[in-house]
């Protein structure tokens, strides 16, 4: 979270502050305290100093992963942090996914077990280091007692405690004694110069299985006797089933059962092919309900009307109203569409419900919520609801929801034995929880080539109000204003407002890049317009207003230098820049594009320079930026979900397009060395690419695009 | 009963005619390395080899396979080219979520089996049918070139 409490006028908190103030505001968010000693002395066979580390008598080290792996490399990064402070080689550790438990494995920022907002390393950096260091100190103390020497004379290395004269006690020999050592309060952390793992480009631990097809994602769970099901919910949001004729479906070989619920129909079969054919053979009559007339046109009209109202003030500095009076006022409106997540692994969940238990196989970013929804639906006690968490074939925020668990459990309530519920791609696209539509109104006045006054009104859905209600206070969605209230530029008079505008019918949720997606696009596009108005070079214009942001300024200068900023380019080619502080990282990006005579945009090269503080695994950081930039590029070039008749018009990859390899530009990422605490990186690139590309298109064509996705017709020199 | 040669082993399956090979592999044989992504041959996650050529198994009816040999991600490492591709994927740390990578590796192996040293246009043509939502394309391209440069065997 880039926002900091001190940057706010009202209300004065960020997610982090909210956590600390949880008790004061009467909400359920839990502080993060390591459960030291919880499992200690349970058995002398295992040394278990805290919730993250187990060492058995054979010296096997098991690390428990609080965060879920969805491709971002967090298993490796978390293991590196723990192993670093524990002083064990990475190849000797075994990883286990944490079971559902907010108390033990809750994200320190959110207080619940969630992997999202690019904050796994940020949130767990200190607690995990403390967990590792505490265990190391206890092992050293155990050795000190055995050798009758002061602990200060000993050190740990490669899974053993080393004494003077080459004496050595492996951890395995110390676990019994270490279990009786009281855990120290402030075990010393290693200095950065002593890091053996952190900062080195280590091989990921999850990839060897993935290249051999051996990884078991949620969709691959195969409990004995499992049946296969696929489903269709009413295509109109909120609609219900009126009548189902299932005669033809039931006659198909392999179809076992048709489950009709209030809002959906599922076909249960011996294999997915029969289930899929069965679904196609159903004649379903829907009661489309109140939303059957909702359309994109209506949604945009409502949003535009809502954005004319004054919003809740999220930040106010100086006197923006006065500073915006006079000549030289620039105004612009930017709009972003609904987006689906389209994870490559479609939504799925496998459930085995019996009289007294519920077993679930799923990949989820919110494990404890997955368990909680099953508890609620079945009435079983939590200890009877076992959730097996799987590696995730793409999260991007989609698996921060548990609707796929909800639907699978409700179907399983009508099925004997285990059932694997897989959504077809069409269902996945049409019943996503969508990145909201946003509209941003920006106005600014320039004086002497600098921004004197600034007003930014953000209108859109308040995802936080639904997803984490206690965090939605005083009408401000802290996600929707993220990277806007904390805009990095020196602006003496500034006002940022938020208008909560919920689209009718369409469910909205987090999408890779979250709030900054919208704000960085609007702000960095508008800054470019202001640079043009000031007749200034876009890089130089930004740089002159980054006096308070040396880390971002350095990134901007590096990106400009590496990209050949200012070098001549052919006709209808251009470079565009974007700079941002988001997720605790500082990133500047230059995109180079070519726009052909028919308006097709070819992105040739993207260069990003980033300062993300101390880097745990540099190769993972680079991979996340490469991928994040391309994720943002897909959105800029193609991404749009539209609504007609209360239903999503897109259905699969032919009409909801993804970037492919033949349209992929060269991507270069440069990391800036830093001693600061780690920033977030999974979403940083996604927010950076769209404004950089839009600005490059302006440089190439003189056409300013204020909506995404890019509308080719606006860029064509001639009609096809 | 239909007899299939999968990864050089004979399998007897009781599959209805028209059932796509994807679901035969996954649901009847438990070979879950081959992935379901779209069901309409748009994403390539389900790519397997039929006599060495890359095909989308989600639209390949099982009764049309006949004597032809099916190779999946579980078996592709047995060939020298497949093993080189897998190694290059690990050396360059291509994979993120990994869900599409079975299909990517199958497509890349088919490409390199036919074109030992592909250029960028060859790579685009062979790989544009495989979507990666994590955006690993930059490394996929590099890894194919790396695998092509490795000595055979």
Interface residues (C-beta under 8 A of the other chain):
Chain A: X70 X71 X72 X73 X203 X204 X206 X207 X208 X210 X211 X212 X213 X214 X215 X216 X217 X219 X220 X222 X228 X253 X254 X270 X271 X272 X273 X274 X276 X342 X343 X344 X345 X346 X391 X392 X393 X394 X395 X396 X422 X424 X425 X619 X623 X624 X626 X627 X628 X629 X630 X631 X633 X634 X652 X653 X654 X658 X659 X660 X661 X662 X664 X666 X667
Chain B: X16 X19 X20 X23 X26 X27 X28 X30 X31 X32 X33 X34 X35 X36 X37 X38 X39 X40 X42 X43 X45 X72 X73 X74 X77 X86 X89 X90 X93 X95 X96 X97 X98 X99 X100 X101 X102 X105 X123 X124 X125 X127 X128 X129 X130 X131 X132 X133 X134 X135 X136 X137 X138 X139 X140 X141
